[in-house]
Structure formats: structure tokens, C-alpha cells
Amino acid sequence: MSLFNLITLYCVMQKYAKTPKISILTKILNYLILIYYVIIMFLHFFSTSEVRTILRFLNKNIEFHAVEKSYMENCNNLANISDKIDWFVCAHLWGWFAKGMIIRNFFLLNINSVIFELIELRFQHILPNFYECWWDHIFLDVLSCNLIGIVASILFMKYFNIELYDWKIPDKIKPNKKNIIFPTIDKLCRKVFTNSSTLLLLIFLSFITNIIDLNVFFLKAEIQLHHVNLIVIARTFAIGFISGKT
């Protein structure tokens, strides 16, 4: 872990701190990113209880919550939809709007929207707030909050002429159609993913995106911080800013 942190810090410094032709403001922002990385590296060497002690020393009024809210009560009664709508609805909307500004691809954003709901099902035995009703996953998340945030970000970028990303690698070698066993399936796959290199790129981007999202939820649960805690909110904004900056 220490070696990985040092390599990461070295790469970031090479790219952002030693670039000659950048403005003073950009340099300041880059150094703030480096300071954030150093703080995270420093905290890696402490146990969870020690991190809580440090946070309590910095803020004596901080509260830790061992139990998180579950969203799986009374799923058969649609009248309880209003009970499921809370702070996380705004978080979903703004989160996917920000993610849209970073990824800038409608197809990839919606794929990751569905993937993260499947990840929630996989890890709901660890994180109680991943317990949701089936209609919560489908209608409130994928087809409502996530989709609205994604569409809003795309419309926002088109209105202000912000470049959208294609996330495709050009196919330098034309495929030999004689060796294709299922031409119909191959044609469909190439229409969606262009080539195998693009498919691997999309898989990699989806993996990194969901690892970052899971990191926010798992670290919050491990330290037992409430989701509206200023530290959680500030760190989430910092991650979004760094992701957009890089």
C-alpha cells in the first residue's frame, strides 16, 4: 500500500506540479490536490479507531453513527414512496450530473447507472443503506434520479458547447470477415463497441468509476460518519473535482 501511494504521488507530481506552461491558479489547484493526496496517504497508516480519535480531536462535536438507514421497509406498499425520498435523492441528481460532466458520454453513463445498482445488490449485506426495494432500484434510481441527472448534464454541455467524449479507440486493422463465426452478433457488437479495444476501455472506465463510488460509501460506513457530515460532503466534492481535473 505504501509503495502504491508513493508511485501514485510521484505520477501526479510529474503531471501536475512540474508542468511549465500552466497558470498560477492552475498550479495552486494542482498543489491543493497533492496536499489532499498526502493527507490521505498519512491516514492510511492509522487504524479506524485512531482515525476517529483524530477526527474527534479536530472537531469535538462530531458524531459517529454505527447504524445506517435501510430503504427496504414496506416495499409492497407504494404509499411509502414518500418515505424513500430524502437527502439521497438530491445526492443522486447532483452526483450523476457531476459524473456526466466528467464522463461526457450518454451510453457509458447509463451503463454505469445500471452497474452500480447491481453492485448495491451485491454489497447490501455489508452496507445497510444499499438495501432498497426493487422499485426503488429501477424507478427511483435508474429511471428517475440517475437518468434525470445524466440527461441534465448532457443538455447543459450541449447548450454551452462543451465537448462530449466518444471513448472509442480507432480500429487500425480491418477484421477478416471469413473468420467470424457469428456475423450478426459481430456486427451488433461492433456497432455498439466499435472494436475489442474500445470494449476493454469501457470496462476499465466502468471499473474505476464504480470503485471510486464504492470507496465513498465504504469509507463513510467504516468510520461511521453520517452522510450529511461536512467531512463526507467535502471529500465527495474533492473527489469529483479531482476526477474532473484529471
Backbone hydrogen bonds, N-H to C=O, Kabsch-Sander energy under -0.5 kcal/mol:
donor,donor_aa,acceptor,acceptor_aa,energy
5,N,1,M,-2.4
6,L,2,S,-2.4
7,I,3,L,-2.4
8,T,4,F,-2.4
9,L,5,N,-2.6
10,Y,6,L,-2.4
11,C,7,I,-2.4
12,V,8,T,-2.4
13,M,9,L,-2.3
14,Q,10,Y,-2.3
15,K,11,C,-1.8
16,Y,12,V,-3.0
17,A,12,V,-0.6
17,A,13,M,-1.3
18,K,13,M,-1.3
22,I,20,P,-1.4
27,K,23,S,-2.0
28,I,24,I,-2.4
29,L,25,L,-2.3
30,N,26,T,-2.4
31,Y,27,K,-2.4
32,L,28,I,-2.0
33,I,29,L,-1.9
34,L,30,N,-1.9
35,I,31,Y,-2.3
36,Y,32,L,-2.1
37,Y,33,I,-2.2
38,V,34,L,-2.4
39,I,35,I,-2.3
40,I,36,Y,-2.3
41,M,37,Y,-2.6
42,F,38,V,-2.4
43,L,39,I,-2.1
44,H,40,I,-1.1
45,F,42,F,-1.0
46,F,43,L,-1.6
51,V,47,S,-2.1
52,R,48,T,-2.1
53,T,49,S,-2.0
54,I,50,E,-2.2
55,L,51,V,-2.5
56,R,52,R,-2.6
57,F,53,T,-2.0
58,L,54,I,-2.0
59,N,55,L,-2.2
62,I,59,N,-1.4
65,H,224,Q,-2.9
66,A,64,F,-0.6
71,Y,128,P,-0.5
71,Y,131,Y,-2.1
75,C,72,M,-0.5
77,N,74,N,-1.0
78,L,76,N,-0.7
80,N,77,N,-1.9
81,I,78,L,-1.5
82,S,79,A,-0.6
83,D,80,N,-0.6
84,K,80,N,-0.9
84,K,81,I,-1.1
85,I,81,I,-0.9
86,D,84,K,-0.9
89,V,86,D,-1.7
90,C,86,D,-0.7
91,A,87,W,-1.8
92,H,88,F,-2.6
93,L,89,V,-2.4
94,W,90,C,-2.8
95,G,91,A,-2.5
96,W,92,H,-2.5
97,F,93,L,-1.8
98,A,94,W,-2.6
99,K,95,G,-2.4
100,G,96,W,-2.0
101,M,97,F,-1.7
102,I,98,A,-1.1
103,I,99,K,-3.1
104,R,100,G,-1.7
109,L,105,N,-2.3
110,N,106,F,-2.0
111,I,107,F,-2.1
112,N,108,L,-2.1
113,S,109,L,-1.7
114,V,110,N,-1.9
115,I,111,I,-2.4
116,F,112,N,-2.4
117,E,113,S,-1.1
118,L,114,V,-1.7
119,I,115,I,-2.2
120,E,116,F,-2.2
121,L,117,E,-1.6
122,R,118,L,-1.6
123,F,119,I,-2.1
124,Q,120,E,-0.6
126,I,123,F,-1.6
127,L,123,F,-2.3
130,F,127,L,-2.0
131,Y,128,P,-1.9
132,E,130,F,-0.7
133,C,71,Y,-0.9
137,H,133,C,-2.0
138,I,134,W,-1.9
139,F,135,W,-2.0
140,L,135,W,-1.4
141,D,136,D,-1.8
142,V,137,H,-2.0
143,L,138,I,-2.3
145,C,140,L,-2.4
146,N,141,D,-2.8
147,L,141,D,-0.6
147,L,142,V,-0.6
148,I,144,S,-3.0
149,G,145,C,-2.4
150,I,146,N,-2.4
151,V,147,L,-3.0
152,A,148,I,-2.6
153,S,149,G,-1.9
154,I,150,I,-2.2
155,L,151,V,-2.7
156,F,152,A,-2.3
157,M,153,S,-2.3
158,K,154,I,-2.3
159,Y,155,L,-2.4
160,F,156,F,-1.8
161,N,158,K,-0.9
162,I,157,M,-3.5
165,Y,104,R,-1.9
172,K,170,P,-1.0
174,K,172,K,-0.5
177,K,175,P,-0.9
179,N,176,N,-1.5
180,I,177,K,-0.9
181,I,179,N,-0.5
186,D,182,F,-2.5
187,K,183,P,-2.4
188,L,184,T,-2.0
189,C,185,I,-2.7
190,R,186,D,-2.4
191,K,187,K,-1.5
192,V,188,L,-1.5
193,F,189,C,-3.5
194,T,190,R,-1.3
195,N,193,F,-2.8
199,L,195,N,-1.8
200,L,196,S,-2.3
201,L,197,S,-2.1
202,L,198,T,-2.5
203,I,199,L,-2.2
204,F,200,L,-2.4
205,L,201,L,-2.7
206,S,202,L,-2.3
207,F,203,I,-2.3
208,I,204,F,-2.5
209,T,205,L,-2.5
210,N,206,S,-2.2
211,I,207,F,-2.0
212,I,208,I,-2.2
213,D,209,T,-1.8
214,L,210,N,-2.6
215,N,211,I,-2.1
216,V,212,I,-1.4
217,F,213,D,-1.5
218,F,214,L,-3.1
219,L,215,N,-2.2
220,K,216,V,-1.7
221,A,217,F,-2.1
222,E,218,F,-2.7
223,I,219,L,-2.4
224,Q,220,K,-0.9
225,L,220,K,-2.3
226,H,63,E,-0.6
229,N,226,H,-2.0
233,I,229,N,-2.2
234,A,230,L,-2.9
235,R,231,I,-2.5
236,T,232,V,-2.2
237,F,233,I,-2.3
238,A,234,A,-2.3
239,I,235,R,-2.6
240,G,236,T,-2.3
241,F,237,F,-2.6
242,I,238,A,-2.7
243,S,239,I,-2.5
244,G,240,G,-2.3
245,K,241,F,-2.3
246,T,242,I,-2.3
